[in-house]
Each structure stands twice: as structure tokens, then as C-alpha cells.
Amino acid sequence: MSKFWGGIHPKGNKSLSRGGDLPELHPQQVVLPMVQHIGAACTPLVQVGDTVKLGQKIGDGSGVCAPIHASVSGRVLAVEPRPHTSGRDILSVVIENDYLDTLDETMMRYMDHKDLQPNDILKIIHEAGIVGMGGATFPTDVKAFSALGKVDCVLINACECEPYITADDTLICHYAQQVRTGAQVLQWALTPERTVIAIEDNKPEAIAILKETLKPEDNIELMVLPTRYPQGAEKQLIQAVTGRLVPAGGLPAAVGCAVFNVATTAAVYRAVYEGAPITRRVVTVTGDGVLSPRNFLVPIGTSFGDAIHAAGGLLDGTKKVISGGPMMGWAQSNLDVPVLKGTNSILCLKNGNETPDNPVCIRCGRCVGVCPMHLQPLYLYRYTRLGRVPQIDKFHLMDCIECGCCSYICPGKLPLVQTIREGKKLWKEANAK
């Protein structure tokens, strides 16, 4: 066990939503954007008036792309741009739920993953539309393909280090066997020397369940790490578990590692053994701005408004609703936006933590001390504000993982992460010319 550079220890606030059962939501309609992953957008495969089944493929594309599947059975009401958590309107398929959950059984289910070749497993993962469900949303089959024959360590990321969020914790407590078998499937496909489930020590119930579920013959280690943010970030987790440092601009495979979120791992199990694509996920609805914080099993495409209503609704004085956690999430202006494959939390807060009208950098250097990527956020902030792309490139802007440590620690309350995100847009525009 090693330590990564920088990091912080924010208050967890996980007790708000931890524990209890896991009720499933049944929305009247779902809105399924054709962009729910990093890569090319999907093209709709259905038209208005079509009847669709639960799990039916309704969107697909070429290149780096993950198919989209119907999360309910029913009738297609619209194929049109709808609000998206990114703040844009995205072409979406709107389905009216008939509450029959009529299954599409196009995908095959298998009795034993050891009957499959690695490429067969990757095809199943692709057809199931599986992406990084910790929030990154990179297509899992592409990540796994790039790791074939190159990695000696597979890491299953169960750290869930962001404050408030307990979706992965809850998933383990209810579906540990799926996590175990999904890890075995990835282990079989990638043939690593070492497979590790890494989890932080602030999840005692999940740790106990995993210890009981994992068997010696699985050859899967359970590593309990001290709680520290952002330990769940790929590069930081690799360093904490293996001591290896991923080079600047490099991928985990460069140091012989592949990292998969624990919810992604469970989705791999369901794809192989149940023939089930991603149609549902565990979502934490939490914060001091919602009446009854808890976790739900939510059909993809359910509106934030419906999920919040299931948790008792917003309380008076709620100022902000965030998709994701308080460190890396995105504030939303519209509760009609849908839950996506990468949505692990809907956070409702009374304290909006507004940026002052004239925030001032006092040159204290705290942002440098906590940055886990060895960057200098104060200079990234300054040069982005000035629009100087060569300088932000020189200071390795694109290596920023947007973890929010700098914004959290800044006494001047500078909008560091927000500005760095703007800087990345500037960089991409400049390099696209």
C-alpha cells in the first residue's frame, strides 16, 4: 500500500443516505439521450409511435460509442432534443412507460464465462452499452480492449471517495455476488497476475459483505485503504494500490493496470450471465435540501425531478441541485434532465457556496499543496482568464482531473475548477484549428 500526492479530507456526509433497502423507481416516462458516454453520439434506431421492449437497443453508432437501450417497455412519444445534464439540449428518445416491463431477449445469456474467449466478452460488454459508471462514462469494451495483453493488475474501484455519495456502497451491500462474478469475468478476459477490489475504510458494512463473499480460490484481493479524497481517481488509486505512477498524459495500461468501477463490474456480470444491457443503476439522492435522502434503483432516463420526488421532495431554502458530488459534480438549472449511465448521485444543497463577486488569489499556494496531479492551479486559473493557450498548455492543463481539491481549499473562493474547465474548452478549440 502506498500514498498518492496531495488530496484532502472533506467531511463525508455519507450517513445521510447510507443503509436501508433499495427501492426501484417506476417513472411515467423516460428520456434517453443519445449521448451518455465519451465518444461519438448514437443515432436513434426507433421512430415516434414505435412500441419498444425493456432492454431493446434504441440507439447505436460507430467508432468509440456505446449503444443505448430502452429502460422501460412502452411507446415512443418523441425523438427530439431534450435538456441534458451537460447544460445542452441533446437528441433523445422519449418513451411512455406501459408498466409491463416486457423484456427484449435479443442479448444471449451464458452459464459460464469460462466458455467465452476474451473478444467474445468484449463484444457482449459493447452490446450491453456498458460504460464507466463511476462518472467517467468511457466505453468499457474499448478500455478493456486497450488493456488486452498489456496489464498485470486489474483494479476494481469501490472507493467512492466523494462526499455524500453512497451508490457504490449500497450496490455492494445488495449485490456483492454480482461484483464478485463481474470481477471474475474481467479477470478471465484480461488474464492479470493480480486482481484487487479497492475500497475505503469508511464503508464497514460493504467491507464485511465483500470479505464474506470473496473466496480464496477467486484469487481476488480485497484492499481496504484509509479514507482520502480523491483516492477513487484512476491514477491516484493505481499509486495507492501498486505504488506505480502513471506518466503525464498516459493511460493506466502504461504501467500495466486497468481500472473498472464497481458498478461497471456488476454490469459486466449482468450482461454475461443475464443477457441484460444497462437499463438501471443505483443513484444516491441526498443532501440537506431533500426530505428523505436514500438510494434508489433508477431506470436510465428518469428525470431528476421524479427521483427527488421519490425522496420526499426539495425542502424550502434549497439553493442548488448537482448531478454528481459536491467536488466534481455539475450544478443543474432544470430538474427535467434525466439520470444517465454515469449519474451516481443527485445532490440537493441549501448552501449554494456562491463565488464572491470579486474573488482574489492571495498567492498562498494551498491549491498547489493539495493537487494530486502536481499541477499549479493558480497559474491555470490566471492564464485561462487571460485566454493564453500556450501558457495553459505549458502548465499541463489537460492533466487536471477536475477533482475540486483546489477549489475546496482556496481561502479566496476562486472558481478554480470551473475556470479550468473553461480553459480545456479553449485548448480544444485552439488545437482543433
C-alpha positions in Angstrom: 0.0 0.0 0.0 1.3 3.4 -0.9 0.1 7.0 -0.8 -0.7 9.5 -3.6 0.4 13.1 -3.6 -1.9 15.8 -2.3 -5.5 15.2 -1.5 -7.9 16.4 1.2 -10.2 15.1 3.9 -13.6 16.7 3.4 -16.5 15.8 5.7 -18.1 12.6 4.2 -21.8 13.2 5.0 -22.4 9.7 3.8 -24.6 8.7 6.8 -27.4 10.8 5.3 -28.2 8.1 2.7 -26.3 5.0 3.9 -28.3 1.9 4.8 -31.8 0.7 4.3 -33.5 -1.0 1.4 -33.1 -0.2 -2.3 -36.5 0.6 -3.8 -36.9 0.7 -7.6 -38.5 3.7 -9.3 -41.1 3.4 -11.9 -41.4 6.7 -13.8 -44.3 7.5 -16.1 -41.8 8.3 -18.9 -38.1 8.2 -19.6 -35.9 10.5 -21.7 -32.9 8.7 -23.2 -30.3 11.0 -24.6 -28.2 9.6 -27.5 -25.1 10.9 -25.7 -24.4 9.1 -22.4 -20.7 8.3 -23.0 -17.4 9.7 -24.0 -17.2 9.3 -27.8 -19.4 9.5 -30.8 -23.2 10.2 -30.3 -25.6 7.4 -31.1 -28.2 7.6 -33.9 -31.8 6.7 -32.9 -33.0 3.3 -34.2 -36.7 4.0 -33.4 -39.4 6.4 -34.5 -42.3 8.1 -32.9 -45.1 5.7 -32.4 -42.9 2.6 -32.2 -43.5 0.1 -29.4 -40.3 -0.9 -27.6 -39.4 -3.6 -25.1 -37.3 -3.2 -21.9 -33.7 -3.7 -22.9 -34.3 -3.1 -26.7 -31.4 -1.3 -28.4 -32.8 2.1 -29.4 -29.6 4.0 -30.3 -26.2 3.0 -31.7 -23.3 4.4 -33.6 -19.8 3.7 -34.9 -16.3 4.3 -33.6 -15.9 4.9 -29.9 -19.6 4.5 -29.0 -21.8 2.7 -26.5 -25.4 1.6 -27.6 -28.4 3.0 -25.7 -31.2 0.7 -24.6 -34.8 1.2 -23.6 -35.1 1.3 -19.8 -38.9 0.6 -19.8 -41.2 -1.0 -22.3 -43.8 1.2 -23.9 -44.4 3.6 -26.8 -42.0 6.1 -28.3 -43.5 9.6 -27.7 -40.8 11.7 -29.3 -37.4 11.7 -30.8 -36.2 15.3 -30.3 -33.6 17.4 -28.4 -34.2 17.5 -24.7 -32.4 19.0 -21.7 -29.2 17.1 -20.7 -27.0 17.3 -17.6 -24.3 18.9 -19.7 -26.5 22.0 -20.0 -27.2 21.5 -23.7 -30.2 20.1 -25.4 -29.3 16.6 -26.8 -31.2 14.4 -29.3 -33.2 12.0 -27.1 -35.8 9.2 -27.4 -38.8 9.7 -25.1 -40.7 6.6 -24.1 -44.0 6.4 -22.3 -43.9 3.6 -19.7 -46.6 0.9 -20.1 -45.5 -0.6 -16.7 -45.5 -4.1 -18.3 -41.6 -4.4 -18.4 -41.9 -6.6 -21.5 -38.4 -7.9 -21.9 -36.4 -7.8 -25.1 -34.3 -11.0 -25.2 -32.0 -10.2 -28.1 -28.9 -10.5 -26.0 -27.8 -14.0 -25.1 -27.1 -15.1 -21.5 -24.3 -17.5 -20.7 -24.0 -20.1 -18.0 -20.2 -19.8 -17.5 -17.9 -17.0 -18.6 -15.1 -19.5 -19.0 -16.8 -20.8 -22.1 -16.1 -17.5 -23.8 -13.0 -16.1 -25.4 -11.8 -12.6 -24.4 -13.1 -11.0 -27.6 -16.5 -12.6 -27.1 -16.7 -11.0 -23.6 -15.7 -7.6 -25.1 -18.4 -7.9 -27.7 -21.0 -8.7 -25.0 -19.8 -5.7 -23.0 -20.2 -3.5 -26.1 -23.6 -4.7 -27.0 -24.8 -4.1 -23.4 -23.8 -0.5 -23.7 -21.5 -0.7 -20.6 -19.5 2.5 -19.8 -17.6 3.7 -16.8 -20.4 4.1 -14.3 -18.3 6.0 -11.7 -18.9 9.1 -13.8 -16.2 8.8 -16.5 -18.5 7.0 -19.0 -15.7 5.8 -21.3 -17.0 2.7 -23.2 -15.8 -0.3 -21.2 -15.2 -2.6 -24.1 -12.7 0.0 -25.6 -10.9 0.3 -22.3 -10.7 -3.5 -21.9 -9.5 -3.9 -25.5 -6.7 -1.5 -25.0 -5.6 -3.4 -21.9 -5.6 -6.9 -23.6 -2.1 -8.5 -23.1 -0.8 -5.3 -21.6 -1.8 -5.4 -17.9 -0.8 -7.5 -14.9 -3.1 -5.8 -12.4 -6.9 -5.3 -12.7 -8.3 -2.9 -10.1 -12.0 -2.8 -9.2 -12.6 0.7 -7.8 -15.0 0.6 -4.9 -13.5 3.7 -3.1 -16.4 6.1 -3.8 -14.4 8.9 -2.3 -16.7 11.9 -3.0 -18.7 13.2 0.0 -22.4 12.4 0.2 -22.4 9.6 -2.4 -23.2 6.0 -1.3 -24.4 4.4 -4.5 -21.5 2.0 -4.9 -21.5 1.3 -1.1 -25.2 0.4 -1.4 -24.6 -1.7 -4.6 -22.1 -3.8 -2.8 -24.3 -4.3 0.2 -27.2 -5.6 -2.0 -25.3 -7.2 -5.0 -21.9 -8.3 -3.8 -22.2 -11.6 -5.7 -22.6 -9.7 -8.9 -19.5 -7.7 -8.1 -17.5 -10.8 -7.4 -18.6 -12.6 -10.6 -18.2 -9.5 -12.7 -14.6 -9.2 -11.4 -14.0 -12.8 -12.4 -15.3 -12.2 -15.9 -12.8 -9.3 -16.3 -10.1 -11.4 -14.7 -10.8 -14.1 -17.3 -10.7 -11.7 -20.2 -7.6 -9.8 -19.3 -5.6 -12.6 -17.5 -3.8 -10.3 -15.0 -1.5 -11.7 -12.3 -3.3 -9.7 -9.7 -7.0 -8.6 -9.3 -7.8 -6.2 -6.5 -11.0 -4.7 -5.2 -10.0 -1.5 -3.5 -12.4 0.1 -1.0 -12.0 2.9 1.6 -12.3 2.1 5.3 -15.4 4.3 5.8 -17.6 1.5 4.4 -17.6 -1.1 7.1 -20.8 -3.0 6.1 -19.7 -3.3 2.5 -16.2 -4.4 3.6 -17.7 -7.1 5.8 -20.0 -8.4 3.0 -17.1 -8.5 0.5 -15.0 -10.4 3.0 -17.8 -13.0 3.3 -18.5 -13.1 -0.4 -15.0 -13.5 -1.8 -13.5 -17.0 -1.7 -9.7 -17.9 -1.6 -10.0 -19.7 -4.9 -11.2 -16.5 -6.6 -7.7 -15.0 -6.5 -9.3 -11.6 -5.9 -7.7 -9.4 -3.2 -9.7 -7.0 -1.0 -7.6 -4.0 -0.1 -9.0 -1.6 2.5 -7.5 1.9 2.1 -7.5 4.8 4.5 -10.2 7.3 3.5 -8.7 10.2 1.5 -10.0 12.3 -1.4 -9.6 11.8 -4.4 -8.4 8.2 -3.9 -11.1 6.9 -6.4 -9.4 8.7 -9.3 -7.7 6.2 -11.6 -4.1 7.4 -11.3 -4.3 8.0 -7.6 -5.8 4.6 -6.9 -3.1 2.9 -9.0 -0.5 4.7 -7.0 -2.2 3.8 -3.7 -2.5 0.1 -4.5 0.6 -0.6 -6.6 3.0 2.3 -6.0 3.2 2.8 -9.7 3.0 6.3 -11.2 1.1 6.8 -14.5 3.1 9.3 -16.6 1.7 12.7 -17.5 -0.7 12.3 -20.4 -0.5 8.5 -20.1 -3.1 5.8 -19.5 -3.2 3.1 -16.8 -2.1 0.5 -19.3 1.2 2.3 -19.5 2.0 0.9 -16.0 0.3 -2.4 -16.5 -3.0 -1.6 -14.9 -6.7 -1.4 -15.8 -9.3 0.2 -13.5 -13.0 -0.6 -13.5 -15.7 1.0 -11.3 -17.5 -1.5 -9.1 -20.9 -0.6 -10.7 -19.4 -1.2 -14.1 -18.1 -4.6 -12.8 -21.6 -5.6 -11.7 -23.0 -4.5 -15.1 -20.5 -6.9 -16.7 -21.9 -9.7 -14.7 -25.5 -8.9 -15.7 -24.5 -8.6 -19.4 -22.8 -12.0 -19.5 -25.0 -14.1 -17.1 -28.4 -12.4 -17.6 -28.1 -11.0 -21.1 -29.0 -7.6 -19.7 -27.8 -4.3 -21.0 -27.5 -1.2 -18.9 -31.1 0.0 -18.2 -30.9 0.8 -14.5 -28.4 1.9 -12.0 -28.2 2.8 -8.3 -28.5 6.5 -7.6 -28.0 8.4 -4.3 -30.5 11.2 -3.8 -29.1 13.1 -0.9 -28.1 16.4 0.8 -29.7 18.8 3.4 -32.1 20.1 0.7 -34.1 16.9 0.3 -36.6 15.5 2.8 -35.6 11.8 2.9 -32.1 11.1 1.5 -31.6 7.5 0.3 -30.6 5.3 -2.6 -32.8 4.1 -5.4 -32.6 1.6 -8.3 -33.4 4.1 -11.1 -34.3 3.4 -14.7 -31.9 5.3 -17.0 -33.8 8.3 -18.4 -35.8 9.0 -15.2 -35.9 12.8 -14.6 -34.1 14.3 -11.6 -37.5 15.7 -10.6 -39.0 12.3 -10.3 -36.1 10.9 -8.3 -36.2 13.9 -5.9 -39.9 13.5 -5.5 -39.4 9.8 -4.5 -37.0 11.1 -1.8 -39.7 13.3 -0.4 -39.1 16.4 -2.5 -37.0 19.5 -2.1 -37.0 21.4 1.2 -37.6 25.2 1.4 -34.3 27.0 1.1 -32.6 24.6 -1.3 -30.3 26.6 -3.5 -28.5 24.0 -5.6 -29.1 20.6 -7.3 -26.0 18.9 -8.5 -25.5 16.0 -10.8 -22.8 14.0 -9.0 -21.0 15.0 -5.9 -20.0 18.4 -4.4 -16.4 18.1 -5.6 -16.8 17.1 -9.3 -20.5 17.4 -10.0 -22.3 19.8 -12.2 -25.0 22.2 -10.9 -28.3 21.9 -12.8 -30.8 24.6 -13.8 -33.5 22.2 -14.9 -34.9 19.2 -13.0 -36.2 17.7 -16.2 -32.7 16.5 -17.0 -32.5 12.6 -17.0 -30.5 10.2 -15.0 -27.7 8.9 -17.3 -25.5 5.8 -17.2 -22.8 7.9 -15.3 -25.2 9.6 -12.8 -24.4 8.2 -9.4 -25.8 11.0 -7.3 -28.4 13.8 -7.2 -27.2 16.2 -4.5 -29.5 18.8 -3.1 -27.9 21.6 -1.0 -29.2 24.5 1.0 -25.8 26.1 1.0 -25.1 27.2 -2.6 -21.5 28.1 -1.8 -21.6 31.0 -4.2 -18.5 32.5 -5.6 -17.8 36.1 -4.3 -18.3 38.9 -6.8 -14.6 39.7 -6.9 -12.6 36.6 -5.8 -8.9 37.3 -5.1 -5.9 35.0 -5.2 -3.8 35.7 -2.2 -0.9 33.6 -3.5 -1.0 31.2 -0.5 -0.1 28.1 -2.6 -2.6 25.8 -0.8 -4.0 24.7 -4.2 -0.6 23.5 -5.2 -0.1 21.6 -2.0 -3.3 19.6 -2.4 -3.3 19.0 -6.2 -2.9 15.2 -6.6 -1.6 15.8 -10.2 1.3 18.0 -9.1 -0.2 21.0 -11.0 -0.3 24.7 -10.2 -4.0 25.6 -10.3 -3.4 29.3 -9.6 -1.5 29.7 -12.9 -4.0 27.6 -14.8 -6.7 29.9 -13.4 -4.7 33.1 -14.3 -3.8 32.1 -17.9 -7.2 30.8 -18.7 -8.7 34.1 -17.6 -6.2 35.8 -19.9 -7.0 33.4 -22.8 -3.4 32.4 -23.1 -3.5 28.9 -24.6 0.3 28.3 -24.9 0.8 29.1 -21.2 -2.0 26.8 -20.0 -0.6 24.1 -22.2 2.9 24.6 -20.7 1.3 24.2 -17.2 -0.3 20.8 -18.3 -3.9 21.9 -18.1 -5.1 18.7 -19.7 -3.7 16.6 -16.9 -6.2 18.2 -14.5 -8.7 15.6 -13.3 -11.1 18.3 -12.1 -11.2 16.7 -8.6 -12.0 20.0 -6.9 -9.3 19.8 -4.2 -8.0 23.3 -5.2 -11.4 24.9 -5.1 -12.2 23.3 -1.7 -9.0 24.5 -0.1 -8.9 28.0 -1.6 -9.4 30.7 1.0 -10.2 33.3 -1.7 -13.0 31.1 -3.0 -11.8 31.3 -6.6 -13.8 29.2 -9.1 -10.7 27.2 -9.9 -12.3 24.1 -11.3 -15.0 26.0 -13.3 -12.3 28.2 -14.8 -10.0 25.2 -15.6 -13.0 23.5 -17.4 -13.3 26.7 -19.5 -9.6 26.5 -20.2 -10.0 23.0 -21.5 -12.6 24.2 -24.0 -10.1 27.0 -25.1 -7.4 24.4 -25.5 -9.6 22.0 -27.5 -10.8 24.9 -29.8 -7.2 26.1 -30.4 -6.0 22.6 -31.2 -8.9 21.8 -33.5 -7.8 24.5 -35.9 
